[in-house]
């Protein structure tokens, strides 16, 4: 893989006495899209929160562009060039769409650059231009997801952490969101670390993937090869009824064969 923009090594993060992730290590190459797959409760969101500084790891190392950022405050992590799009969108509901977008650029002082990026996000998501003066809380779920992604882009990140961008969206909107994710990566050169339960879409757009099970990485490979593995096909890419059974079986497993 190319030189990593992010290197996570042996991190361990806890919720009180409960160890959520244990000994997790992975790399994200510069300019790539990497996905982390796993069942509910596997620790995927905790990984992203640990990288962005929302949670402090008890052990391990998080290195971004050669700099140690473990236990760094979230605002400092963001200023270094990492934007986090959290699960559940979390827009500012009483602010307008335009005000939400400007909140994404609050650390910047380059007015011309901000205006340029505002035009870029309106180009990616024309609906946001139409809703620019509308309160964010009145948007549909899909529009709020577009706004959350756009707000993160307004910080001009070099790395975006995306947590379940397809959650609760219709298949048509899911495809639109993933098409934009690919465009952001290719056109703007933004590296993306994607946590996603829609394994089929994630494996199609990402270059490399990791599988997280009960807080540990149990598999890592290119997405092309992961899609061919029997376990991935059974637990993530099968029919709906097979997928439901597979998810339950996957969560119960303690070791990976």
FENCORHU-V470250 format. One record per residue. N is the residue number from 1. RES is the residue in one letter. SS is DSSP state (@ for helix, = for strand, . for the rest). PHI is phi in degrees with one decimal (none if undefined). D_CENTER is the distance of its C-alpha to the mean C-alpha in Angstrom with 2 decimals. Layout:
BEGIN
((N/RES/SS/PHI/D_CENTER) (N/RES/SS/PHI/D_CENTER))
END
This chain:
BEGIN
((1/X/./none/19.69) (2/X/./-61.7/19.81) (3/X/./-55.9/19.85) (4/X/=/-73.2/16.66) (5/X/=/-85.1/15.01) (6/X/=/-134.4/13.48) (7/X/=/-129.2/15.58) (8/X/=/-106.1/15.05) (9/X/=/-132.2/18.40) (10/X/=/55.3/19.77) (11/X/=/-79.6/17.85) (12/X/=/-134.7/19.19) (13/X/=/-128.9/18.00) (14/X/=/-123.7/20.13) (15/X/=/-106.4/20.60) (16/X/./60.8/24.28) (17/X/./-82.3/26.09) (18/X/=/-93.1/23.33) (19/X/=/-82.9/21.41) (20/X/=/-85.0/17.84) (21/X/=/-132.6/16.82) (22/X/=/-137.3/19.65) (23/X/=/65.4/20.07) (24/X/=/-83.2/16.54) (25/X/=/-136.0/16.60) (26/X/=/-167.1/14.61) (27/X/=/-128.6/14.25) (28/X/=/-120.3/12.05) (29/X/=/-72.6/14.71) (30/X/./-55.5/15.34) (31/X/./81.0/14.55) (32/X/./-101.0/12.79) (33/X/=/-120.9/9.83) (34/X/=/-118.7/9.13) (35/X/=/-117.8/7.97) (36/X/=/-115.3/8.73) (37/X/=/-105.5/11.01) (38/X/./166.9/13.25) (39/X/./-71.3/15.33) (40/X/./-55.3/15.11) (41/X/./84.1/15.93) (42/X/./-73.6/15.01) (43/X/./112.9/13.10) (44/X/@/-62.5/9.43) (45/X/@/-64.2/8.63) (46/X/@/-62.1/11.39) (47/X/@/-59.4/10.03) (48/X/@/-65.3/7.23) (49/X/@/-63.9/10.17) (50/X/@/-69.3/12.47) (51/X/@/-66.4/10.95) (52/X/@/-80.3/10.83) (53/X/./91.5/14.30) (54/X/./-66.5/14.10) (55/X/./-123.5/15.61) (56/X/./-97.2/18.13) (57/X/./-76.1/18.54) (58/X/./-78.4/22.11) (59/X/=/-142.9/22.16) (60/X/=/97.4/20.59) (61/X/=/-138.3/19.27) (62/X/=/-128.7/16.17) (63/X/=/-116.4/17.26) (64/X/=/-116.1/15.71) (65/X/./49.8/18.06) (66/X/./81.5/20.78) (67/X/=/-113.8/20.62) (68/X/=/-71.8/20.26) (69/X/./-118.0/17.88) (70/X/./-56.8/18.26) (71/X/./66.6/19.43) (72/X/./-78.6/19.03) (73/X/./-62.4/18.76) (74/X/@/-55.8/15.52) (75/X/@/-66.4/17.44) (76/X/@/-72.4/18.57) (77/X/@/-61.1/15.21) (78/X/@/-62.7/14.20) (79/X/@/-65.4/17.60) (80/X/@/-74.4/17.11) (81/X/./124.1/14.41) (82/X/=/-116.8/10.94) (83/X/=/-108.7/9.26) (84/X/=/-115.1/6.97) (85/X/=/-99.7/6.25) (86/X/./-75.7/7.37) (87/X/./-63.3/8.41) (88/X/./84.5/11.72) (89/X/./72.7/11.41) (90/X/./54.8/13.84) (91/X/./-78.7/15.77) (92/X/./-85.1/19.20) (93/X/./-66.5/21.36) (94/X/./-94.1/24.69) (95/X/./-95.2/23.77) (96/X/=/-72.4/24.03) (97/X/@/-57.3/21.33) (98/X/@/-62.6/22.79) (99/X/@/-66.7/22.87) (100/X/@/-58.7/19.20) (101/X/@/-65.3/18.47) (102/X/@/-68.2/20.99) (103/X/@/-62.6/19.43) (104/X/@/-65.2/16.39) (105/X/./-107.1/19.10) (106/X/./-65.7/21.22) (107/X/./-87.4/21.32) (108/X/./-93.0/22.57) (109/X/./-124.1/26.28) (110/X/./-90.8/26.41) (111/X/@/-58.4/27.51) (112/X/@/-65.2/27.89) (113/X/@/-66.1/24.42) (114/X/@/-63.0/22.95) (115/X/@/-62.0/25.13) (116/X/@/-63.9/24.05) (117/X/@/-70.5/20.32) (118/X/@/-63.0/21.24) (119/X/@/-63.8/23.09) (120/X/@/-66.4/20.25) (121/X/@/-70.2/17.84) (122/X/@/-67.4/20.90) (123/X/@/-70.0/21.43) (124/X/@/-66.8/18.02) (125/X/./-126.7/18.46) (126/X/@/-55.7/22.28) (127/X/@/-59.0/22.16) (128/X/@/-68.7/20.89) (129/X/@/-63.3/24.00) (130/X/@/-65.6/26.15) (131/X/./-102.5/24.70) (132/X/./-54.1/24.61) (133/X/./-100.2/27.21) (134/X/./-91.1/26.15) (135/X/=/-64.8/24.76) (136/X/@/-62.3/21.04) (137/X/@/-66.8/21.92) (138/X/@/-92.6/24.05) (139/X/./-75.5/21.42) (140/X/./-70.8/20.44) (141/X/@/-59.7/17.17) (142/X/@/-65.1/16.09) (143/X/@/-67.1/17.34) (144/X/@/-65.7/15.55) (145/X/@/-66.2/12.16) (146/X/@/-59.6/13.50) (147/X/@/-66.7/14.63) (148/X/@/-62.4/11.49) (149/X/@/-65.3/9.86) (150/X/@/-64.6/13.34) (151/X/@/-61.2/13.85) (152/X/@/-64.6/11.03) (153/X/@/-66.2/12.72) (154/X/./-65.1/16.01) (155/X/./-82.7/15.50) (156/X/./53.4/15.66) (157/X/./-75.6/12.88) (158/X/./-97.9/13.18) (159/X/=/-134.9/9.67) (160/X/=/-113.7/6.52) (161/X/=/-100.0/3.62) (162/X/=/-120.1/1.65) (163/X/=/-107.8/3.84) (164/X/./51.6/6.58) (165/X/./-64.6/7.26) (166/X/./-92.4/10.52) (167/X/./-58.3/11.78) (168/X/./76.5/15.41) (169/X/./-100.9/15.78) (170/X/./-68.8/18.69) (171/X/@/-54.7/18.58) (172/X/@/-64.6/19.65) (173/X/@/-68.4/16.91) (174/X/@/-58.9/14.25) (175/X/@/-61.9/15.88) (176/X/@/-61.8/16.05) (177/X/@/-63.1/12.40) (178/X/@/-69.5/11.60) (179/X/@/-61.0/14.64) (180/X/@/-68.4/13.47) (181/X/@/-57.7/10.17) (182/X/@/-64.1/12.74) (183/X/@/-64.4/15.11) (184/X/@/-59.0/13.00) (185/X/@/-65.4/12.58) (186/X/@/-79.8/16.26) (187/X/@/-85.4/17.99) (188/X/@/-106.6/16.49) (189/X/./70.3/15.64) (190/X/./-83.9/12.17) (191/X/=/-73.1/10.45) (192/X/=/-130.2/6.87) (193/X/=/-109.5/5.04) (194/X/=/-114.5/3.61) (195/X/=/-101.6/4.79) (196/X/./-158.1/7.47) (197/X/./-88.4/11.15) (198/X/./-79.5/12.44) (199/X/@/-62.4/13.19) (200/X/@/-60.5/15.56) (201/X/@/-67.7/13.35) (202/X/@/-61.7/10.57) (203/X/@/-70.2/13.54) (204/X/@/-73.1/15.19) (205/X/@/-95.5/12.80) (206/X/./-86.3/11.54) (207/X/./-92.0/14.18) (208/X/=/-138.7/13.80) (209/X/=/-137.1/12.65) (210/X/=/-125.0/13.14) (211/X/=/-110.9/14.43) (212/X/=/-107.3/14.36) (213/X/=/-132.9/17.47) (214/X/./46.9/18.83) (215/X/./81.7/17.01) (216/X/=/-131.1/17.89) (217/X/=/-77.2/16.75) (218/X/=/-114.8/19.34) (219/X/=/-157.0/18.65) (220/X/=/-149.4/17.27) (221/X/=/-172.2/18.28) (222/X/=/-63.6/17.72) (223/X/@/-65.9/16.22) (224/X/@/-60.5/19.70) (225/X/@/-76.8/21.35) (226/X/@/-61.2/19.02) (227/X/./-65.7/19.84) (228/X/./-93.7/23.47) (229/X/./-76.8/23.45) (230/X/@/-59.0/25.41) (231/X/@/-64.4/23.30) (232/X/@/-64.9/20.07) (233/X/@/-64.0/22.23) (234/X/@/-72.5/23.87) (235/X/@/-84.7/21.08) (236/X/./-124.9/18.35) (237/X/./-114.4/20.12) (238/X/./-80.9/23.48) (239/X/./-64.8/25.19) (240/X/@/-58.6/24.07) (241/X/@/-70.7/26.69) (242/X/@/-67.3/26.01) (243/X/@/-62.7/22.26) (244/X/@/-64.2/23.12) (245/X/@/-65.7/25.63) (246/X/@/-64.1/23.40) (247/X/@/-59.7/20.62) (248/X/@/-65.6/23.47) (249/X/@/-66.4/25.00) (250/X/@/-60.7/21.84) (251/X/@/-66.7/21.35) (252/X/@/-82.1/25.01) (253/X/./-73.9/25.07) (254/X/./-104.3/25.59) (255/X/./-134.6/25.81) (256/X/./-107.4/24.61) (257/X/./-75.4/27.54))
END
